[in-house]
Amino acid sequence: MTTTWTPGALAERSAALDDADPLAPLRERFLLPEGFVYLDGNSLGALPAAVPPVVADVVHRQWGADLIRSWNDNAWWQAPERVGDAVGRLIGAAPGQTLAGDSTSVQLFNALTAAARSRPGRPLLLTDPANFPTDQYITDSVARLLGLEVRRVPVAELPLFLAREGERVAVAGYSPVDYRTGELYDLAVTTRAVRRAGALMLWDLSHAAGAMPIEVDELGVDFAVGCGYKYLSGGPGAPAYLYVARRHQEGFDQPLTGWNGHADPFALSGGYTPAEGVGRGRIGTPPVLSLLTLEAALSVFDGVDLALVRAKSLSLTGFLLECADTLLSGLGFTVVTPREPARRGSQAVLRHPEAHALAAALTERGVVGDVRAPDLLRFGVNALYVSHRDILAAVCHLREATELGEYRQQRFRRRATVT
Ligand SMILES: Cc1ncc(COP(=O)(O)O)c(C=O)c1O
């Protein structure tokens, strides 16, 4: 059963929730345009205020003045491990198990191939039919390369599948949050089931890291990867991360054996000997500007309790659903995101046949969400900078844009390249 509130009560409630919000001061750690409601931090996080001065220093002093000496003097060489450990702190990884660099797609390819190679005799790779496309495409490609088969098994059907065919499964690669619907799956239950079958658990944490506490070490996760540009706010195309549990590092046989992952890269020898530890996950020369940008961005989490971030995120998405129940009723919307807090990630999703045009109309009104084809309007909340007043304003604009039929206007019906 859902509670419905009158519009006036919603305004009062949003103000009360914001006034009592212990995380409200964190919004100042971001440079957000005035009067803008930004609900797309699950795609591209907002700009942290700590970033521009660091980028200016990296460009002008470290690159411009110190030039190549910066690899040593400004510790550029150690950036993948150092920034990796900073991400590791957000996902419950003890130091020395997380690396930053390359894209999520590349990290997935490396991790999945290495994981599958370490389970010879097991012919199956599992992925979710609802997984993000890159995860599915790379799983298919790794299977072709290694002569394995892919089974697309929804999370809900995993226990049954593992009971039947678990002994044949090499790796299960899943995302804890459905990027379209926002549904959150139980990391602990899934990890346990996969490992009990003797298979390896690989999580794509892109839509979870930075939005909720995650404990990869404690849960016994084998491998994890994720984007640096969503809730971590590392900027467009920010480096991704790779987590390799310590127990797997010695046997981590990655396919992309670039010279940075060599035990002694500057010996420049003709044969590959992998480095000790997670450093063997390195590939080629790291994207230093982007790594140091991500490092500066991660300072937004300094002193922040992720349990509070999760609690506020649930309050924001829950409030959005309440606002939708009250303000959007009869306007053709359906709530897609699970209402049960334990099953909700950090986004609220509504279905509407005019989702594309409505998102465009909202953008013109200063409310940014996004759309996933064919008809899902996604509103991602980053609890570090989104308020309950933002949520109410977004839903009020959505109601007005729908009631006024703005979505019929030609300029909102053109599809942009990136949605
Ligand atoms: C779950 C998930 N994995 C991976 C990616 C993207 O990977 P890449 O950074 O390689 O583009 C996304 C992008 O939205 C995603 O949602």
The ligand as an ORCA input file, in Angstrom:
! r2SCAN-3c Opt
* xyz 0 1
  C      26.774     -1.332    -15.707
  C      27.632     -0.608    -16.684
  N      28.820     -1.125    -17.059
  C      29.630     -0.500    -17.933
  C      29.260      0.714    -18.492
  C      30.110      1.450    -19.479
  O      31.347      0.956    -19.678
  P      32.471      1.861    -20.368
  O      32.982      2.779    -19.294
  O      33.466      0.918    -20.872
  O      31.803      2.661    -21.438
  C      28.049      1.291    -18.120
  C      27.668      2.603    -18.699
  O      26.681      3.198    -18.443
  C      27.214      0.618    -17.207
  O      26.040      1.149    -16.854
*
